[in-house]
Amino acid sequence: MKNIEEYFRIAGLMLGLAVSTLFMPASVSAQSSPTVQLNFTGTYIATTCPLVSSPDMTVTLPTIPTQSLSTAGEPAGTKVFTITIQCASGVTGVRVYFESGSTTDPTTGYLNPQAVSGVNSATNVQVRLANADGSPIRIGDRSTMKIIPITSTAPTPVDFIASYYSTGRATAGMVNTFVTYVVEMP
């Protein structure tokens, strides 16, 4: 009988310890984690840089022979185009940001042509955009898009270069694509 009483006393003690462990504060049962506070700040300004040139524009690339794009990685048929903006005073720089969209090739960052109904489309050809200095722009990658200094409130022309770009031996046909851009104040 003494063993049974001792058994229940020990079992009761163990049950009491188990229950009290369940109700211990988390700081006692586990090492406490540091508290981290994140603060966010930003500035919203009313200053804008509206477009002086038409927001929707068509850039017509030159007609070139397929031999110009016979090997992957070749650019050809360049065309300079200009987006003109006019910023309010206080703006010191802007970036024309080309947004990634349905025509963007995720590998090259260039523009894939879209099929046009009833027209023979070229194959193995993309449209590559470049900054005025010739450095390629990867659509959707801000690090490849230059910040344009703004020195006055007069209209500021921002030049870009568009060209065909081969992804393989090109076949003849129409190249038609598009991209959306926004003017950012970095």
C-alpha positions as CSV (number, residue, x, y, z in Angstrom):
1,M,0.0,0.0,0.0
2,K,2.9,2.3,0.8
3,N,4.1,1.8,-2.8
4,I,0.8,2.8,-4.2
5,E,0.6,5.9,-2.1
6,E,4.1,6.8,-3.1
7,Y,3.3,6.2,-6.8
8,F,0.3,8.5,-6.7
9,R,2.2,11.2,-4.8
10,I,5.0,11.1,-7.4
11,A,2.5,10.9,-10.3
12,G,0.7,13.9,-8.8
13,L,3.9,15.8,-8.4
14,M,4.9,15.1,-12.1
15,L,1.4,16.1,-13.3
16,G,1.7,19.3,-11.3
17,L,5.1,20.1,-12.9
18,A,3.8,19.4,-16.3
19,V,0.8,21.7,-15.9
20,S,2.9,24.5,-14.3
21,T,5.3,24.3,-17.3
22,L,2.4,24.8,-19.7
23,F,1.6,28.1,-17.9
24,M,5.1,29.5,-17.6
25,P,5.7,32.8,-19.4
26,A,7.5,32.5,-22.7
27,S,10.4,34.5,-21.4
28,V,11.1,31.7,-18.9
29,S,10.6,28.8,-21.2
30,A,12.7,30.1,-24.1
31,Q,15.4,32.7,-24.6
32,S,13.7,35.9,-25.5
33,S,14.0,37.4,-29.0
34,P,15.2,40.9,-29.5
35,T,12.5,43.5,-30.3
36,V,13.0,45.2,-33.7
37,Q,11.3,48.5,-34.7
38,L,11.1,49.5,-38.3
39,N,10.6,53.1,-39.1
40,F,9.5,54.3,-42.5
41,T,9.9,57.8,-43.8
42,G,9.3,59.3,-47.2
43,T,8.5,62.5,-49.0
44,Y,5.6,63.1,-51.4
45,I,6.1,66.2,-53.5
46,A,3.7,68.0,-55.9
47,T,6.5,68.8,-58.3
48,T,6.1,67.1,-61.6
49,C,7.8,66.7,-65.0
50,P,5.1,66.6,-67.6
51,L,5.9,65.4,-71.1
52,V,6.3,68.0,-73.8
53,S,6.4,65.4,-76.5
54,S,3.4,63.2,-77.2
55,P,3.1,60.5,-74.5
56,D,2.3,57.9,-77.2
57,M,4.8,57.8,-79.9
58,T,5.8,55.4,-82.7
59,V,9.5,54.9,-83.4
60,T,10.1,53.6,-86.9
61,L,13.2,51.5,-87.2
62,P,15.0,51.5,-90.6
63,T,14.4,48.6,-93.1
64,I,17.5,46.4,-93.0
65,P,18.5,43.1,-94.8
66,T,18.4,39.9,-92.8
67,Q,22.1,39.5,-93.3
68,S,22.5,42.3,-90.8
69,L,21.1,40.0,-88.1
70,S,22.6,36.6,-89.1
71,T,24.3,35.8,-85.7
72,A,22.8,35.9,-82.2
73,G,23.7,39.0,-80.2
74,E,24.1,41.4,-83.1
75,P,22.4,44.8,-83.0
76,A,21.6,46.6,-86.3
77,G,19.4,49.3,-87.7
78,T,19.6,52.0,-85.0
79,K,17.2,54.9,-84.6
80,V,17.5,57.8,-82.1
81,F,14.3,58.9,-80.5
82,T,13.6,61.7,-78.0
83,I,11.3,62.1,-75.1
84,T,11.0,65.7,-74.1
85,I,10.0,66.7,-70.5
86,Q,9.7,70.0,-68.7
87,C,10.2,69.9,-65.0
88,A,9.1,72.4,-62.4
89,S,11.8,74.3,-60.4
90,G,13.5,72.3,-57.7
91,V,13.8,69.1,-59.7
92,T,17.5,68.3,-60.2
93,G,17.2,64.9,-62.0
94,V,14.8,62.4,-63.5
95,R,14.9,58.9,-64.8
96,V,12.8,57.7,-67.7
97,Y,11.9,54.2,-66.5
98,F,10.9,51.6,-69.0
99,E,8.5,49.1,-67.3
100,S,8.7,45.4,-67.8
101,G,5.6,44.0,-69.4
102,S,4.2,41.4,-71.7
103,T,6.7,42.1,-74.5
104,T,9.8,42.0,-72.2
105,D,12.1,39.0,-72.6
106,P,13.1,38.1,-69.0
107,T,16.5,36.8,-70.2
108,T,17.8,39.7,-72.4
109,G,15.6,42.5,-71.0
110,Y,14.8,43.5,-74.6
111,L,11.4,43.7,-76.4
112,N,9.9,40.7,-78.2
113,P,7.9,41.4,-81.3
114,Q,4.1,40.9,-81.2
115,A,2.3,39.0,-83.9
116,V,0.3,41.2,-86.3
117,S,-2.7,39.6,-87.9
118,G,-2.3,39.1,-91.6
119,V,1.4,40.2,-91.6
120,N,4.5,38.0,-91.8
121,S,6.4,38.6,-88.5
122,A,10.2,38.4,-88.3
123,T,11.7,35.7,-86.1
124,N,14.8,35.7,-83.9
125,V,14.6,39.5,-83.6
126,Q,14.0,41.7,-80.6
127,V,14.1,45.5,-80.2
128,R,16.9,46.7,-77.8
129,L,16.7,50.1,-76.2
130,A,19.9,52.0,-75.2
131,N,20.7,55.2,-73.4
132,A,22.1,58.1,-75.4
133,D,25.6,57.0,-74.7
134,G,24.9,53.6,-76.2
135,S,24.7,51.6,-73.0
136,P,22.0,49.0,-73.3
137,I,18.8,49.3,-71.2
138,R,17.3,46.1,-69.7
139,I,13.6,46.8,-69.5
140,G,12.5,46.8,-65.9
141,D,16.0,47.2,-64.5
142,R,16.5,50.7,-63.1
143,S,20.3,50.2,-62.7
144,T,20.6,50.3,-66.5
145,M,18.6,53.5,-66.9
146,K,20.5,56.8,-66.5
147,I,19.5,59.7,-64.3
148,I,19.1,62.8,-66.4
149,P,20.3,66.0,-64.8
150,I,17.7,68.8,-64.9
151,T,19.3,72.3,-64.9
152,S,16.3,74.6,-65.7
153,T,12.6,74.7,-66.1
154,A,13.0,74.7,-69.9
155,P,12.0,71.7,-72.0
156,T,14.7,68.9,-71.6
157,P,15.1,66.5,-74.5
158,V,16.1,63.0,-73.4
159,D,17.6,60.9,-76.2
160,F,17.4,57.1,-76.5
161,I,18.5,54.6,-79.1
162,A,16.3,51.7,-80.5
163,S,17.8,49.0,-82.6
164,Y,17.0,45.5,-83.9
165,Y,18.8,42.8,-81.9
166,S,19.2,39.2,-83.1
167,T,18.6,36.2,-80.9
168,G,19.6,33.8,-83.7
169,R,19.6,33.9,-87.5
170,A,16.8,36.3,-88.3
171,T,14.0,35.7,-90.9
172,A,12.4,38.5,-92.8
173,G,9.2,40.1,-91.7
174,M,7.5,42.8,-89.7
175,V,8.8,43.7,-86.2
176,N,6.1,45.3,-84.0
177,T,6.4,45.7,-80.2
178,F,5.8,48.2,-77.4
179,V,6.9,49.3,-74.0
180,T,5.5,51.6,-71.3
181,Y,7.6,54.3,-69.6
182,V,7.2,56.6,-66.7
183,V,9.2,59.7,-65.6
184,E,10.6,59.1,-62.1
185,M,12.3,61.6,-59.8
186,P,14.9,59.4,-58.0
